[in-house]
Amino acid sequence: MITTRTARTTEIDEIGEAVGEIKEQLDLSALKKYTGGLIFCHIDFVESGVVAALCEALPFDIIGMTSMASSDERGYGLYDLTLIVFTSDEVSFTAGMTGNITPDSFADETNRLYKDLRGGTDGDPAMIFTFMPYVRNVSGCEVVAAMDAACHGIPMWGAISNSIDFNYERVHTICNGRCLPAGIAMMFLNGPVEPKFIVSSIPERNISNNRAIVTRSEGAVLYEINDVPVLKYLANMGLVITKENVTTTPMMVYFDGAEEPVALGFYTMFDDGSLLTGDIIPAGTSVAVGSIDAQGIGESAADGLDRILAIPDRQAILILPCVTRYIMLAPDQESELRQIEERLAGNGTPFIMGYSGGEISPMPGTDGKLHNRFHNYTFCACVL
């Protein structure tokens, strides 16, 4: 059994007031044997020192990230700090973070972090919360794959950090007051916890009926589709990709052994016309071009919320929609935030929501097992 509470503040400059406001919303006297927390916040809370002071003032492990916006049952906003706290007599929460990773070090750093956390716990965790940075020229899937290998396939849920800066220049991950622009944070959940994972992707009507085959790729770099250079293929589909709009086109990828397609984005357009994608797409993989619009975002959010509310005995609801959804909802960019608030604020279960720079969530395969995947553009949730 896990008991959950949330707290939030908009006070950025007065550190004492911000910490006091959060503590007033948490009944610290009711904490059980084990406690842990997740935090989503505007970058200013890191730079002002509020995050470090709050983590020092609270007697339990906390991990988190900067985010475009956050919400809980009390409200939502871009310039907020939102915290969710889990406390239990049966489930323990143990956190740690790497140093700043690089393209050469992320695999070793991830493996070292897992071993350090595993050495301090009894047995393998039931699941892992994780937040990681955006590292240029490294696909999110490469970091997730390294984490999956280090963690031996244990279900992981989390996101890439993000902020109001679309260039990912002012983003941080957080662990117990330590805030790094390129750190990977993990929190082990050990004990009787059975998480439910929800990934609501692009509506079927927003996916092209024209399937194609990847004919040349190297890892997460895509070169050719149907034996045509990728940019030319997309142009033939009516999509002119530039360095300015590269992140706005979803690619639906039908991986072998997966029950449903995975929505992936393009992160970087290289000078040779190749594209860095969100995951490794082997040659021979079937793909289709998707589109993202306000109606489709609303529909996928409604589907995700329906699936959340259909789960009985909910103890905590955690939501990480892709930050591109917020961007693509202009001019009514808060519509998804309102939709989540209206559906969940009165449901009786504490929830926290933040925007994601790339979603990390398991998906079922045809083998009946969960497989950790990296996603883009999705409404992603975890229910405890």
N, C-alpha and C positions, 0 to 999 in steps of 0.2 A: 504494500500500500504506500502510495506517495501522496503527500499533501502539498498543494501548490499555492503560492501567493505571487502577486505581481505588484510592482510599484513603478512610478514614473515621476520625472521632474522636467521642468523647462528652465530651471535656474542654472545658468552656465558660469556666471562670474563669481558669485558668492559661494565658495566651496562649503562652508559650514552650513549654510542654509540648504544647499542641495542635498548634502548628506543627511541632515536632520529631516528633510521632507521625505526622503526615501525610507529612513528608519521608522518614521511615524506610520507609514503604510504597511510595515512588516511587523508582525508580532514575534519579535525575536525570542521572547520567553517561551513560545510554543514550539521551538525547533526540536526536532527529534535527534536520534543518535547520529544520523548522517544528513548532511545538507550540501547542496551545490546550487549554483546559479548561472544563468545566461544573461548577457547584456547586449543590447543594440543601442547605438547612440550616434548623434551628430559628431563630426570630427572635433568641434569646438570643446566638447566635454573632455576629450583626451588632452587637447592643447592647454586648456585652462587648469588642469590638475584635478578636476572633479572625479574622473574615473579612478585615478590612483588613490585619492583620499577615500572614496567610497569602498573600494576593495580592501583597503587597510582597516576600515571601520567595521566591516562585516566579517564574522568569524567562520567563514567557509570559503571553499574554492569557487572562483567565478571565471568563466571565459566568455568571449564575445567578439564583437567587431563593430567598426563604424558602418553606418548604413544610410542610404538616401533618406529614409523615413522609418518610423516605428510606431507601433500601437499596442494597446492592451484594452481591457474592458472599460477603462476610464477615459480613453480618447486616443487621438493620433496626431502626428505632426512631424514636420521635417526637422525641427530644432529641438528635439526631445531626447531624453535618455529613458529607456524602458528596461526593466529588470524582471526576470521571472526566477523564483526561488523554489527548489524542490527539497522536501525534507521527508525522511523515512527512517524507520527502525530496521528495515530489511534491505534497502537498496543504498549502496554507497556511491559517492561521487568523488573522483580523483582527477585532478587536472595538471597539465603541464604544457610547456611551449618550447619550440625550437628557437635557435637564434635566427637572424635574418637569412633566408635561403637564397640561393643563386641557381642558375641552370645546372651548375656542376655539383651542387651540394644537397639538393632537396631530398634525394633518395636516402643518402646516409643520415641526414638530419632527422628524417621521418622515422627511419628504422631505430635510431638511437632514442628518440622520444618514446616510441612504443615500448621498447625494452625497459626504459627507466620507469615508466608508469606500470608496466606489467610486473616489474620487480617489487613494487610497493603495494600490490593488491593480491588478494587470495583468488586465484583462478582467472580465467578469461572473462572479460566483461560481456554482458548481454548485448550491449551496443555502445557506440562511441559518438559523442557530439564532436564536430570539428569545424574550425574556421581557418581559412587559409588565404594567402595574399594572391593578387594578380602579379605574375612575373612575366615581363615581356619576353617574347620568343619561346615561352614554355606554355604548352597547352594545359588547361586545367585538368584534362584527363590524365596527363602524364603524372601530375602530382597525386591525383586520386589513385592511379594505378600503383604508384610507389607506396601510398598509404595502405591500399588494399593488400599488397604483398606483405608489407610489414605486419599488418594486423591479421593476416591469414583469413581474409574474407569475412571478418566480423562486421555486421551491419554498421554503416557509418551514415550520419545525417548532418548536414551543415551547408556551408556556402563559402564563396569567395567574398572577401570584404569589399566594400564600395563606399561611395560618399556622394555629395552633391557635385563633386568634380568628376566629369565624365571621362577624364583622361587617367583616372586612378592614381593621380599624383599625391593626393592627401587621403590615404586610407591606412587603417591600422587594424591589426588583430590584438586581442586583449587576453591576458591571463594574470589574475591576481594582482592587478595594478601595473603590471609590466605591459607596455604598449609598443608594438614594433610594426614598421611599415611592411615587413616581409616575413613575419613569423607564422608558423603553423601551430595553432592551439588545439589541444585534444582534452576531452573529459570522458573518462571511463564511467559507465554505469554498471556496477556489479550487483547481481542479485535478481530476484524474481520480477523482472520487468518484461513486458511483451509489447513492444512498440508496433504501431500500425503506420505504414508509410503510404502517402497519397501523392501521386504525381498526375496532375491534370494538365494536359498539353494542348496543342492547337486543335480546334474543332475540325472534324473531318472535312467540312465544306471549305476550309482554308488550306487544304492540302491538294496539290495538283494531282490529276489522274495520270499524268505522264511519269511513269517510273523510268529510271535510268540506272546505269551501272557505272560505278567507279572503276576506271580502267588504269589509272596511275595515281599512286599516292606513296608518300613516305611518312610513316607514323601518322601524325595529325596534320600533315601538310598535303593538301589536295591539289593535284596537277591536271588531271583529265577526267572527264565524264563522257561516256560513250565515244571514247577515242578523240574527243575534242577538248582543246584547252578549256579549263574550267570557266574562265571569264567569258570566253566566246560562247560556251554552252549556255551560261546564264543569260547572256545578252540575247541569244536566240529564243530564250524563254520570256524575253521582255524585261529582264532585270539587268540594268547597267550598274555594276558594282564599282564604287570608288573608295578611296581611303577615308573619305568623310562619311559614307553611309554603310561601310562594310559590316557593321554590327547589327543592321536592321533586317537582314534576310534569314529566316529560319530554313534549315535543311533537315528534312525528316529522314532519319537513317534507320533502315530495317536490318538490324544486326541479326546474324544467325543465332538461333536459340533464344531470342527475346520474344515475349508474348506481344509486345506493343512497340511501335517505333519510338525512337528517342529524338527529341528536338534539339538540334545543335546550332550554334551560331558561328559566324566567321569573326575571328579576332583581329587578324592582321592580313593585309594584302602586301605581298612582297613584290620587289621590282621585276621579278621574272613572270609575274602574273599568277603565281600560285597563292593559295589561301590557307592560313592557319585556322583550323577548325577546333571545336571544343572537345573532340575525342579522336582516337585513332580509328580511321575508316579504311579497312583493308581493301585492296583491289578485289573486285567481284561483289562488293556490297551494293545492295539495292538502295536507291535514294529517291526522294521526291522533293520538289521545292514547295515551301509553305509560305504563307503570308500572315501578318499579324496586324489586326485592326482593333478598334475599340469594342466592337460588338463581340469579336472572338475572345478578347480578354475577359469581358464580362461573363461570357458563357463558360469559359474554362474556370473562372473563379467560382461561379455558381455551382458548377459540377463538383469542384473540390470541396466547397462548403457543405453541399448535400452529403457527400461521402463522409466528411468529418462528423456531421450531426447524426449520421446513421450508426456510428460506433457507440455501443453501450458502455457504461461505466468509465466514462472519460475522466481522467484525473488532471490532464494538462494538454493544451493544444498549442503547437508551435508551427508557425507559418513563415515561409520564405519564398515569396514570388520573385521572379526575375526583375531586376531594376529596369530592363528595357521596356517592360510592360508600362511602368510609370512614365517613361519618356514618350512612348507611342500613344499614350492616352491624351496628349495635349490636344485641345486647350483645357480639358477637364481632367487634369492629371490626378486628382484625389478621388476619382470615382471608385477605384478598386479599394482604397482605404475605407471609404464610406460603406461600401458593400460588405466588407469584412466586419466592420464595426456594427452595422445594423443587424447582421445575422448572428454574431457571436456575443455581443455585449450582454445580452440577457439570457444566455443559454445555461448559466450556472457553473460553467467550467472556466477557470482562469486561462487566458491565452496571451501569447506574445507574437507579434509579427514584425518582421524587418524585411527590407528589400535585399536581394541577393545579386552579386556579380556573376553568379554561376552556381547552380544548385547541385548538391551532393545528396543522393538518395538511392537506396536499393530499389531494384525492380525485379519482379519474378521472372524467371526463365522458364522455358518449356520443360526443364528438368525438375520443376517444382521448388527450386531453391531461390533465395534472394541473391542478387548479384549487385555489387556497388557500381553505380553509374554516375557520370557527370552529365548535367542537363543544362539547357538554356531555354529561356522564354516560358518556363512552366510556372504553374501555381503548385508549390511543393509544400507538403505538410507532414508533420509527425505527431501522432496522438499517443500519449502514454495512458 
